[in-house]
Amino acid sequence: MSRNAIQETTLAISLTMLIGALLATALWWDARQTAPAPTPSPTATHSATEAASPPSARPHTAPATTEQNQALVRCEHQGRVTYQRGTCAAEAQQAQVAGGTFSVVSPPSVSSPSPQARPPETKIEHSQVGFIARTSSLGERHARQCALLEERIARIDESARRGQSSRSQEKLKEDRRRVQEEMWALKCGF
């Protein structure tokens, strides 16, 4: 590839990344501008005030209107939180929930297994049980040859570290490559 082609490719990639970054920034900015600021509901503010005061100092809240009875409400009582349609118990802390849906999910029934449902036990005699023979790995069949080849590579590496001429280094490199190919053929190390 010519130098000019490399520069053109680099420029094209850079411009593509810059355009992508600008597009992502514009989308992020647009999403931040169009998102309405959350406004706290009067009941949420009231709940925060109630949470700050001890339970004995909290005033009793008046019963909710029929419009609030149809809305989803969050009730907190003695550390337990529930969601329901309608008003909470008198001693529970109540907050209106904005948005969301309400569905009732029944817990799964827990039943203990009956003794009759157990599968029949089968007896295994000792003569039926046996050991599975361990299969040797691919390289174990040639373990002695693999060990000799590994020693040969260690000697080649040691010679290469001694600092020799480039011709000698190339010869050692070629010898090492041939030994590795032989190890590969024997599946040493597998």
C-alpha positions, -999 to +999 in steps of 0.1 A: +000+000+000+013+034-008+019+061+018-009+082+002-034+054+005-025+049+042-029+086+049-063+086+031-075+055+051-063+071+084-081+103+075-113+085+066-113+065+099-106+097+119-134+116+102-158+086+108-149+085+145-153+123+148-187+123+131-198+094+154-187+113+185-205+144+174-237+125+167-236+107+200-231+141+218-260+156+199-283+127+208-272+129+244-278+167+245-312+163+229-322+137+254-312+159+283-331+189+269-364+170+262-365+150+294-389+167+318-375+175+352-390+153+379-413+172+403-419+157+437-455+150+444-471+165+475-475+130+491-439+122+484-428+154+501-452+147+530-437+111+533-402+126+535-413+149+563-430+120+581-398+099+578-378+126+595-400+127+626-404+098+650-435+076+647-451+089+679-448+125+666-464+119+633-499+132+628-526+108+617-534+113+580-569+118+569-585+090+548-578+093+511-603+104+485-618+080+460-594+092+433-565+082+456-582+049+463-578+039+426-541+050+425-511+028+433-499+035+468-466+026+486-472+016+523-443+012+548-450-003+582-425-017+606-398-019+579-420-038+555-430-022+522-461-031+503-478-017+472-515-016+469-545+001+454-563+021+481-552+035+514-527+020+538-534+010+574-536+039+599-502+033+614-484+028+580-465+055+561-482+061+528-468+076+495-485+080+461-467+061+433-465+079+399-465+057+368-460+019+368-485-009+367-500-031+394-504-068+391-509-095+417-485-124+417-494-154+439-464-171+456-458-206+443-473-233+464-450-253+485-458-290+488-438-316+504-431-347+483-452-376+492-435-409+501-453-427+474-439-403+447-404-415+453-390-436+425-382-472+434-347-478+446-326-501+424-299-522+441-265-524+424-244-554+431-207-549+435-200-571+404-218-545+382-196-516+393-162-512+376-135-486+372-132-466+340-097-469+326-078-437+324-071-428+288-036-415+281-032-381+266-019-378+231+017-370+241+020-396+268+025-423+242+058-406+232+067-393+267+104-403+264+108-388+230+090-356+241+113-353+271+144-356+249+130-330+224+123-306+253+159-310+265+171-303+230+151-271+228+165-260+262+201-265+249+193-246+217+178-217+238+209-217+260+232-215+230+211-187+215+215-166+247+253-168+245+255-141+218+268-156+185+271-144+150+239-138+130+246-168+109+248-191+139+217-175+154+197-182+122+209-218+123+198-222+159+165-206+150+160-231+122+170-261+145+145-249+171+117-247+145+124-282+133+124-296+169+091-278+176+076-293+144+087-328+155+071-322+190+040-310+173+039-342+152+043-364+183+016-343+201+040-334+230+024-313+257-012-323+248 
